[in-house]
Amino acid sequence: MIDLTNGSNLQQFLFLAALSAMIFILLRRSHRKLINRKQDDSPMVRVPRPRKTTARQGTIDAPPEVLRWEVEMHETARDLSAQLDSKMSALQALIADADRAAARLEAAQGLSANPPLCDPPPLGAGPPPVTEAAESPETSNRREEIYTLADYGLDTVGIANRTGLPIGEVELTLSLRDKR
């Protein structure tokens, strides 16, 4: 047997007795729960719900400042996307304008290759008065052609060569454009 007269043996004995009591109590509680569970034969089986996984699941526990930054980043991304969309539509409109201008320029080059023959004005007769309402469509087309070529950076000599018009007329047309 165990000699309890020694102090260290008494401490070991008490420790083992307390440990045995705790094990007994825990086993007893487990046994009762198992018995109660077997008696409760409910037809319903508890199935855990699947958790929804989201991209934001990791940021739910984030500090408020980080969440605010995330919201600001999403707003900035949305603003940038809108700006890009508007720039793209403006670019598409500019491309369409450039295509139309290129078509006009090609048509102008076709006209300059075959300049129309016209009778020279009679001697002593001054130039006819030109008004906006009396302007012919041909004159309007020439003026637009001159303006377009000037917009592309050609000088008056280059415009005169391409259109077949005198340099003075090209200079006059361009000077009238600046006054309007």
Beta strands, then each sheet from edge to edge (+ up, - down):
end
